[in-house]
């Protein structure tokens, strides 16, 4: 609660002193991460679509995995048997070519950078978009093996 409300505390049990119902105390310097009314309404609207979005993203991820499973030297994203990913991203590992250096976040970033590509994956993708992505991946892999 402190994080979303400038560090303000109104709960009596959390106050060092209590001067009445109007009294509050800033316990720590924090931010104001409260949603506006418009953000809350938009969030509720999006939540109603969540099951459909997740189903579509899982379908796209499955199509990608099926399409790339037979490619030699390609490592598909891991999906734990006890979990069901939302597939916010679809990362595929392959032979070194090109990537982004983010060593601040990961000490092995350069190694991963050389092997990783993130493919488009969002609920509004059409089947044609998915086919285009798969075709493009095959073309890039085919080209890189020749050079």
N, C-alpha and C positions, 0 to 999 in steps of 0.2 A: 504494500500500500504506500509506503514512503516514496517508492520509485515513481509512482504516477501522480503524486500530489505535492510536489515541491518539498517533500520531507515533513509535511505537516501532520501532526498527530492530534486527534481529538478524543480518542478513546481514553476514558478515565484511568483504566488499569495500566496504560502505558505512559501516563503523565507523571512527572516527578512531583509536581504540585498541581492542585486543581482549584481554580478560582471561580468555577461555575460553568454552566452549560455553554456559555459564549466563549470560553477560554480555549485556546489552542497553542501549540508550541511547535516550532520548527526544530526537529530533532537532528536532522542532517540536511546538508545542501544536496538536493536532488532535482530531478526534472519534472515536467508536467506532461505525463503521457496519458492523459485522459482522452477518450474519444469525443469528438464533437457529435451532436445529434445526427448530422448528415452522415458522418462516418459510421455511426452505429446502425443506421437504417440500411446503408449500403452493405455493411457486413452481414446483417441479417438476411438481406436479399441474396447475397453470395452463398451463405450457409445453406440456403434452401436448394442450391444447385450442387452442393458438395458431392453427394453420392454419384451424380451423373458425371461430374468432372473427374472424380477418382476412377470411376469405371472406364472412362474413355482413356485416361492417361495409362491405366494398367493395360488396356487393350493395345495401345500404341507401343508400350514397352515390350509386350509379348510379341508383337509383329516384328519389332527390331530384333529381339533375341532370336526368333525363329529364322530371320533373314541372315543374321551374322553368325549363327552357331557353327556353320560348316567352314567358315573362313579360317585358314591356318594362321596362327600367330595372333589371333584376336582373343582378348579376354573380355567376356561379357560381365556386366555389373552383377555383383553378388546379391542374392535375395535369400535372407535367412528363412529356413523352413517354418520357424515359429512366428514369423512376422509377415506383414503385407505392406509393401512400400507404397507410398503415395506417388512415387516416380516424379518428384519435382524436377529432377534432372536424370538424363540417361547418359552416363559416361561409359565410354568404351575405351579399352586399352589395347594398344597395338604396338607396332614397331616404331622406333623413334622417327620423328619427322619435325613436328612443330608444336609448341605450347607456350604457356605463360608462366613467368617466374613469380612465385608467391612464397618465397622461403620464410617470410615472417610467420606464416600460418603453419607451415609444414617443413621440417628440416629436409625432407626428401622431395621437395617441390620440383627441383630441377629434373630429377629422375622421372617423376610423374609427368612433368611438363613435356618431356620428350616422347611420351607414350600415350597421352590422353587426348581424347576429343569428346566434347559434349554435343550431343545431337539435339535438334529441336524437339520439344515434347510439350504440347499444350492442348487442352481439350478441343479447341476450335480447329485443330488440324484436320484437313480433309484426307480421305483415303489417297487421293492424288498427291497431296503434300508428302504423305508418308512414303509412297512409292518413289517420289522424286528424291527424298533423303536417302533411301536405301540404294537407289541407282547411283546417286552421287558418291556414296561411300564406296561402292564397288568400283566405280571409275577411278577414284583417288587411290585406292589400294592397288588396282591393276596398274595404274601409271607409276606408282612408287616402286613396285616390284620390277618394272622395266628399267628404272633409272637408278 
